Amino acid sequence: MRHYEIVFIVHPDQSEQVPAMIERYKTLVTGRNGAIHRLEDWGRRQMAYPIQKVHKAHYVLMNIECDGETLTELEHAFKFNDAVLRHLTIKMDKPVTAPSPMMKEEKSRSLTPQAEVKAEATEAEAPAA
């Protein structure tokens, strides 16, 4: 079996259905003796250019291990799902399980406001004491 990295972009009006779509694609891969090494939901993001007059979309990344037949079936599912605006499949040499740069960026963004709030809280308490 080969390793693949797949990114697919979902229409923003269908964002609430993304978890069900992910579950369907996971079942497709694992039901055919494949494995999912990494699954990341990047959420709604601004696109570089509009696709079908849409400027924002919901992004999902999957790193999977499967055979060619399963990959063909998965790409077929992407093509015939109107909610999927685009998809990209890249063949990888080995499985990737580390967080993607997009997720690392999100974690650093989410940690920064909390750290600032804690720093402000300690500064506010220090002069009062």
C-alpha positions, 0 to 999 in steps of 0.5 A, spaced: 500 500 500 502 507 498 501 513 502 498 519 500 496 526 502 489 529 501 487 536 501 480 537 500 476 544 500 468 544 502 463 549 500 462 554 506 455 553 506 456 545 507 461 547 513 456 543 518 456 537 514 464 536 514 464 532 520 459 527 516 463 527 510 470 526 514 467 520 517 464 517 510 471 518 507 474 515 513 470 509 513 471 508 505 479 508 507 479 503 513 473 499 510 478 497 504 484 495 509 487 502 509 489 506 514 489 514 516 495 516 519 493 524 520 486 527 519 486 535 520 480 540 520 483 546 518 476 550 518 474 555 514 479 560 511 480 565 506 482 562 499 487 565 494 482 566 489 475 565 488 472 558 486 465 558 483 464 565 486 466 563 493 472 567 497 472 562 503 472 555 504 473 549 509 479 545 508 481 538 511 487 534 510 488 527 510 494 522 510 492 515 508 495 509 506 491 505 501 491 501 495 490 504 488 483 502 487 481 505 494 484 512 492 480 511 485 474 510 489 475 516 494 477 521 488 471 519 485 467 520 491 470 527 491 468 529 484 461 527 485 460 531 491 458 538 489 460 540 496 467 539 494 470 545 490 477 542 489 481 536 492 489 535 491 492 528 492 500 527 493 503 521 493 508 520 499 514 516 501 512 514 508 506 516 513 506 523 516 503 523 523 506 530 525 502 536 525 502 540 519 505 547 519 497 550 518 496 546 525 502 549 528 500 556 526 493 555 529 496 552 536 501 558 536 495 563 535 491 560 540 496 560 545 498 567 544 492 570 546 491 566 553 498 568 554 497 575 553 491 575 558 495 571 563 500 576 563 495 582 563 492 579 569 499 578 573 501 585 571 494 588 574 495 584 580 502 586 582 501 593 583 494 592 587 498 588 592 
